[in-house]
Amino acid sequence: MVQIPAGILVIDNDNKKIPIESFFIDRYEVTQEQYVKVIGGNPSFFKGSNRPVEKVTWEQANAYCRKVGKRLPTEWEWEHAARAGSTSTYYWGDAMDDAYAWYKGNSNKQTHLVGTKKPNAFGLYDMSGNVWEWTASDHEHGGKVQRGGSWRNHAVSQRSGHRILSNPIYRYHYVGFRCASSLPGEETG
């Protein structure tokens, strides 16, 4: 896990300022190998021990995080961690750069091993692309918020501030997750 410093997240569309307390977040998306060790099965469509686990519902992602003494990050924690202090469109700049993300333009229509693209300034990998990531947050129109874009989406979905709504009971071959914690190993709500 990586400790993310406290800060103020400024939301692009309305210049809203959200204070973020320091927290920890996984350096990588949860892999299939990690998921199998804890849960016992692998629901993923694209198989590979170091690929991100996908085809998990929100509840399955949440249950995994709790079993390992962690939790899902809120969407604002997730964005604060992804941006890593940047205010640009993407955490690396204002133009798409294949060196940072697996997306529709370079993924060959599949997930890839976690951590093979460049990390952000906090040392977090795949905060853009590979698989969308479940967050703990409810979307204002129902469902749960997902962040990060995926291998099947265009560059616009990879933006640090981009968010989508998803029904928490659905399982997609382009949605995974990573866990967070207020303190290493401490389970919080």
Sequence and secondary structure as in RCSB ss.txt:
>XXXX:A:sequence
MVQIPAGILVIDNDNKKIPIESFFIDRYEVTQEQYVKVIGGNPSFFKGSNRPVEKVTWEQANAYCRKVGKRLPTE
WEWEHAARAGSTSTYYWGDAMDDAYAWYKGNSNKQTHLVGTKKPNAFGLYDMSGNVWEWTASDHEHGGKVQRGGS
WRNHAVSQRSGHRILSNPIYRYHYVGFRCASSLPGEETG
>XXXX:A:secstr
 EEE  EEEEETTTTEEEEE  EEE SS  BHHHHHHHHS    SS  TTSB  S  HHHHHHHHHHTT B   H
HHHHHHHHTT  SSBTTBSS  TTT B TTTS SS   TT S   TTS   SSBSSEEEEEEE TTSSEEEES  
TTS GGGGSTT EEEE TT   TTEE   EESSTT    
